[in-house]
Each structure stands twice: as structure tokens, then as C-alpha cells.
Amino acid sequence: MFDKLAEIEKRYIELEQLLNDPDIYRDPQHAAKLSKEQKELTPLIETWRKYRKAEETYHEALSMLEGTLEPEFRELVTEELNSSKEEMDSLREEIKLLLLPADKDDDKNVIVEIRAGAGGEEAALFAASLYRMYTMYSDTRRWKTEVMNINETELGGIKEISFLIEGAGAYSRLKFESGVHRVQRVPDTESSGRIHTSTVTVAVLPEVEEVEVEINPADLQIDTFRSGGAGGQHVNKTESAIRITHLPTGIVVECQDERSQHKNRERALKILRSKLYEKQMEEQNAKIAAERRSQVGTGDRSERIRTYNFPQGRVTDHRINLSLYKIEAIMNGELDELIDALITADRAEKLKASSWQ
């Protein structure tokens, strides 16, 4: 680990020298790339330098204790020895975390897809509740949300919805939300008070740029149709909705939230790019079994990840066996405690799998 840190520090010093040269800014793109690399390395280097300073203090104290000291002074030096040792241990763990490879998609915006599963109208109503939960969470982080496609029911539920969340670190916070969300509650239509169990599927896809996923126009079948849904002035009047079929993979994407056919086409292509990117990532991950095991959950949409039990006021995340009895707050977008626990568990798993534990 320390050899690796020495190499990284060498690169960091090299970056400092390069960025101090005015000539580097003649190529703004290259300068921005170097600046970004330096920014990413800064937390690790600062922590590494603190560790070395604490280590130096520790060895100085140790050396002093080997000599002859007055009792009071020996006590002070011993305190300094213990304090620097604790600091070294703490900084060593911090360095291990900082050395973990970052997910290259963490800073990206996300496209979230929510689909009602088993449970009919009750599942659709819960899909609407989850959409509300994610938009409220986005508001707390000052992220922008934009609906790309929605299929609503007459009772206010959502059969399916795709929406974009734009904001710093959106994928890093929401990537563990993919999977099956189960709800247990008494529907308003249930006169006997019987608890129903329904499911909703959530998929979180990193938004990708055109350069990251190349799409051959010849591989696309694009159809237009009239928007459908629960009603509204514009529904079923013009063929503004778009359906794109990617022929090589069979992936189908629809977009009908905008009146503009051109806007719907743009949005549908954006969703398709993210789906194709996700497919590529799944194929890569399938080849790396060890990486698969060092993640909290697989991100598989068929994996049941969480239960929302309304009668008990409980939300349980099955991947980390965490139950929180604050369902109302969570449904109102207070997700940080759940998300922080998932991130911590994921880091712990990756540390176990790392070579420098």
C-alpha cells in the first residue's frame, strides 16, 4: 500500500509542476483534464501526508522514551506516543477507503425508471409514492428532476415512469436503489382491513453521453403514435409519441411526455443510450465474479432489495439487514440514513476484497 502511495504522490507533484507552467493553459482541454486529476488525488495525498507527520511524531516520542526522562515529562511523551498511534490507525483506515477505485459513473446524472409490478392498482399507487419520494429527496439535495415518459392510471397511480435527475453525485447516491421494492399496507379500497403485498421495480441508469455509446441509425426502428394515458387535453390528438426499437438487442424505449415529436425522440435516444450502457456494464460485471461479490447487491432488477411495511411503520433493506421505523419520513424523501448505510456497507465489502486490508 505504501509503495502505491509513493507512486501516487510522485504523480501528484508532477501534476503540480505541470499546472504551475503557464504554457499548459494554451490547451484548455488538456489543462482541465490535469486539474481534474489533481483534484481527485488531493484528498488522498493530504491524508497520506498527515499520516507521515503522525508517524514521524510517533517515532520521535518512541525514541525519547528510550532515554532517561523525568516522570512528568515521560508521562507527556507517553500521551503523545499514544495519541499519534491512534491518529495513524485512523488515518490508515481513511487511506484504505480513499485508495478504493472510484466508480467512474458516480458523478453522472441518472435516469430512474419505476414500474408497477405485482399488485395491480395498489402497485401503481405505490410506484407514484416512490416517484414522489425520489423527487422530494432530489429537492433536498438541490437536484433537478425532469419527467421523460409517464403512463398513469385513472386513480392517480403510475404504471411506469422514466425521469432524469440532474445533480452532482446523483449516481453515487442512488445507484443502490435498483431492484424490487415491496410494499405491505392496507389499500384504501380494502374494506376488511386486510394487508396487501405489492411490488414495484426501480432501475437507476447513469446518463451517458453520445461518445460513450455509439448507436448506428440503421439499427433503429422508430415509430410514432398518439399519446395515451389517464386523460388530459392533449392525449390521443397528435402522433407526437415516439417508440424506438434497437434491433440488435430488442430494447424498446417509449417517450410520450412532450407534445413535441422532436423532443420525445431526443429523450427516447437518451434513455436508449443509458440502457445500452447498462447492458455493456452488466456483461462486463458478469465476467468479473469477484467484483460482483464485493458489491452490496447486484443491481439486478429482479432482486428484492427493500420492504416498506406501513402497519409497522418500518422500512427494511434486506441487503444490509437494516430496519428503520420511520416510514413516513423516508416516504417524504429522507433517504440519507439508508443511503449512507448502503455506501458504508459497500465500502466495507470492497475493503475485504482489496489487497491492502
N, C-alpha and C positions, 0 to 999 in steps of 0.2 A: 504494500500500500504506500509506504513512504517513498519508494523508488518512483512510483507513478506520480506522486505529489511533486517530487523534484522535477520531473519532466514537464508537468503542467505549469509549475512556477516559471520554468525556463521559457515556456511559450508565452506566458503572461508578460514577462519582462520584455520579450521580443515585440509583443503587441504594443506595449507602452512606448517603446522606441519608435516603432513604425508610425504610431498615431501622433507622436511629437514632431514628425517630419512634415512640414507644410506641403511638400510636393505630393503627399499621399492624397490630398484633398482635390487634386486635379481630376481624379476619377471618383466622383461622389459615391457611386455604387459600391466600389471596392472598399472605400473608407467606411461606409455604413456597415458593410459585412464584417470588417475587422473590429469596428466599435461594438457591434452586437456580440461578437465572440468574446471580447474583453469583458463586457457587462455580464455575460453568462458565467465567466470564470471568477469574477470578483468575489462573490460570497465565499467560495471555496478557498481562494488564496488568502483572504482576510482571516478566515478561521484557522487555516494552516499556520499562518504567521503568529496568531495568538497562541496556538498550541506550542510552537517552538519557543516562544517567550516564557510560557508557563514551565516548559521542560527545562529551560535554562535556569529559572528561579529554583526549581526543584533540585537540580544538581548542585547549585551554589549552596543551598541550605544543607544538603546532604554532606557536602564537603566540610562545611563549618561545624557540623555536629560530630565529625570525626576528630576534631581538635578539642582543646580544653576551653570550656566556656563557663561563665558564671551561671548559677542555677536559673536566675530570672531571664538572662539572655538566651539560655538554652531553651527555655520554655517558649520564648517568642519565635526562635528559629524553628522549633518543632511545629508550632502552629503554622508557620509559613510553608514548611515542608508538606504538611497535611493538606493545606489549602491549595497549593499548587498541584498536588497529586489529584485532588478532586476535580480541579479545573481541567487537568489533562484528560482524565477519564471522560468528563462531559464533552470536551471538545473532540475527542477521538470518535465518540458516537455521532456527533454532529457531522464530522468529516465523512464518516461512512455513508451517512444519508446523502450528503452533497455529492459523493462520488457515484451514486446510483445513476445509471443512464436515464436521462430525461426522455419522456415520451415526446417525440418530435411534433405531435399534434396538439400538445397541451395548450398552446397559446391560440388555437384556432377557434373561430365561431363554430356553432353547432346547428345541425338540422335535427330537430326532435320529431319523431313520428309516434303518435299514440293511436292504438287501435283497440276497439272494444272486442273482447274475446267471448268466453262462455258467460252466459247470464242475461242475454237479450237486452232489454231496455235498461235494466239496472246496471249492466256493464257499460252501456253507452253513457249513462248519467255519471258513473264513476270516472270514465275517460274524460268527461268535461271537468270533473273535480280535479283530476291530475293536471289537466291543461292549466286550470286556474292556479294550482299550487306552483307549477313551474314559472308561470308569468309573474306571480307575486314574489317568488324567490329572485327572479331576474330583476324586478323593481328594486329590491333591497340592495342589489349589487350594482345598480345603475346600468344594467344591460338593456339593450333594445330588443324587443320581440316583434316579429312580423309573420302573420299567417300566410302560408304559401298555398295550402289546399285544405279544405274542410268539407266534411259530409256530416250534416247534423240530422237529428231526429225531430219529430214533431213535438216531443216532450222536453226539448232542451238538452238532450244528450248529444254525444258525438260518436258516430260510428268510426270515423278516422279523421285525423288531422296531422298536417305537417307544418311546422313553423320553424323559423330561423331565430336563433338567439345570437346577437352580436355583442361581444364584450371581451375584455382582456381575461384570458384564462378560462373561458366558458367550458371548453372541452375538459380541462384538467379537473373542474369541479363536478361536471355532470356525466363523465364517461362511465361511472359505475351504475347509472340508472337504467341501463339496457337490461331487459328481461321481463319476466311476467310479474305483475303486481296484482296481488289477490286482495279482495275486499270482503269483509264479513260484516253485514249490517242488516237491519230490518228496513226493507223498502217502504216508501210512503204508500204504495199500493197494497201492501200486505196487511190485511185486517186482523189476522190471527197473531201477529207479533212474531212470526217465525223468521229466524235469521237466514238470509240468503248468502251464498258464496258466489262471487263473480270474479272474472279475471280481465285484466287489461294488459296489452303488450306495449312496451315502450322500447324504442330504438333511438340511440343517440349517435349521430354520424358527424364526424368532423367535416366542416365545409372545406372543399378543396378548390384550388384554382385550376383553370383550364390547362395550364402547363403540367400539372401533376397527373392528370388523367386525360389521355388523348382519345377522343371519340371520332371514329370515322363516320361521316354523314351517311355513307352508303349502308351502314349497319343499323340505321334508324328507320322505323316506320312511324310516321307522325299522322295522327288522326285528329280531326276537330269534331266537337259535338256540343250540344246545348247543355248548359249547366243544370244540374239537378240538385235537389236538397229539400229542406223543410219549408221553402217558400221564399217570398221576397219579390220586390218589384221586377228585378232583372232576370230571375230564374226562368229557364226554358224559352227565352226570347231570341237570343242570338247564339251562333255557334262560336263562342269565344273560348270554350274549354278545350284543353289540349291533352291528348294521350300519346305518350311516346313509348314505343316498344323497342328495346335494344335486342335485335335479332340474335346475336351470338350467345347471349346469356338468358334471354327470355324475360329480363327485368322489365316491368311495366310501371310507368310513372304517370300520374294524372295531376293536372293543376287546373282549378276552376274558380279560384277565389277572386281573380281580377276580371274586369269587363274587357280588358284589352287582350286580344289573342296573342299579340307580340310579347306582352308582359308574362302571360301564362307560359309561353314557350320558353322564355328565359329562365323562369323559376323551375319549370319541369326539367330543363337541362341541368340546372344547379343540383337538384335532388338526384338526378341520374348519375352525375359525376360522383357525388358522395356515396351512392350505393355501389358503384363500380369500384371506388377506392376501398370501401369496407370489404368488398368481396376479395380484393387483392390482399388486404391485410389478414383476412381470415385464412386465406390459402397459405400465406407466409407463416402465420402463427401455428397452423396445423402441422407444419414441418418442424417446429421447434417445441417439442413436448415439454422440455424443462421450463421454458419461458411461460408456457401455458400454466404449469403448476405453480409458478411464482406470482400468479395474479389472484386478486380477490374476485372469484367468479370468472367465467369465461367470456362474458359479454354475449353469450348465446341467448337469443330471444326466447327460446323455449324453457330457459332455466327460471324457476320460481325464485325470485330474489327477496320479496318483501310481502308481508301481510299487514293490512290495515283493519284492525278489529275495533269497530265502533262501540259495541256494547261494553267492552272492557277499557275503551279509551286508549288502546295500545297499538303501537306500530313496531313490528319486529322485522329486522333484517336478518334473513336466515344464513347469509354467508358468514357473518361475524357473530351470530347469536346475540345480537343486541336488541333489547326491548326498551322502548321509551313510552312512558304513559303520559303522552302529551299530544294526542292525535289532532286536537283542534288547532294547536299552534303549528304543527307540521303541515296540515292541510292549508294553513294560511301562509305557507311559504317559509317557515322557519326550519330550514333543512341543514343548516351548518353543522349542528351536532352530529347528525347522521353522516353527512359527507366527510367531516373531519375524521370520524371513527373509521370510515372505509379507507380513506387515504393513509391513515396511520397503520391499519392492518395490512394494506398492500405494500407499504414500505417495509414493514417487518418481515413479510414473506420474501420480498426481494433481497433483504439483508441476509436472510437464512441461506438463500441460494447464491449469494455473492462469494467471491473467493477471498475476501479480506475480513470476514467476520471474526 
